[in-house]
């Protein structure tokens, strides 16, 4: 469909798996498509492919009647939550190593890529639950920008949100549609705001909230929407980190309401506000660059642009992500009994991404964030 151009952010453009093994030990279901299942099943039966030694007593495939549409099986996990095809010592995938990339289920082949494919091309961001992807937020060797033809993502049929010619384009507001050039300009504008990594993330967020409010009044008949984006004020709205976790905990609770009951973690909020005050807030401004890049990565290739009700919805998603990072940072610092550092922030971002990308129902998140349109 449409253009075959692929776009990504500069910080992600050279992504490669770091073989941490964390994603293969995440205790989540990996569906296996029927052709892949047949190939893997036959390879195991013919002893051309073996599971890890600790799982030799297990059938590597779970076959049930109520699997997700398109899945013939799911990969079995050990009691520790690891995939039976994970080589523990090397952290390599046995299927990938012994049978090649083409033998992988689609989830494994494309993770951590999060794609949006529309008439403009394919736009790929990453799930920062992947430790390698999360570490790329901390790099300082390139400015945050959108680039075409990223070397890590050649043209392909990436799994993700597919927008056909019959689907509506993103909404500017509940009553007004955007055109391709207008939405492209807005997406680039959001990323450019986030590229100013000397700004506090709260200032970046407040600025985008103002910009969204100003842009929503645009109507056809005069300057184009893309021109209206170009005319947005160049200045930033000053804003400081919150003094408490009150709003952030509300954003966290809202996100958790979109998580199905059977996978929703048990509440764990004891002493988080105190941990934020003592351990997180004093160090927060030192990490404005990776936090700004994180906001940029959430603004780019945003599913909420198509699932929500306007540009304020997209910015609402950024506000939620930043709030959840604060909560998770407080949780990590509380557990460690130490001040926020890069390692703790990286894990807080990973936890946030696990909630937003892998636990919550995205349509429900977008519906919640669409309240900003009122």
Secondary structure, DSSP 8 states (H G I E B T S, - for coil): -----EEEETTTTT-------TGGGS----EEEHHHHHHHHHHHHTTSS---GGGTTS-SEE--TT--TTEEEEE-B-TTS-BTTEETTTTEEHHHHHH-GGGS-HHHHHTTEEEEEETTEEEEEE-TTSHHHHHGGG--SS---EEES-TTS-S----EEE--TTS---EEETTEE--HHHHHHHHHHHHHHHT-TTS-HHHHHHHHHHHHHHHTT--TTSS-HHHHHHTS-SS-------SSSHHHHHHHHHHHTTB-GGG------TTHHHHIIIIIHHHHGGGHHHHHHHHHHHHTT-THHHHSSSHHHHHHHHHHHHHHHHHHHHHHHHHHTS---HHHHHHHHHHHHIIIIIIB-HHHHHHHHGGGG-
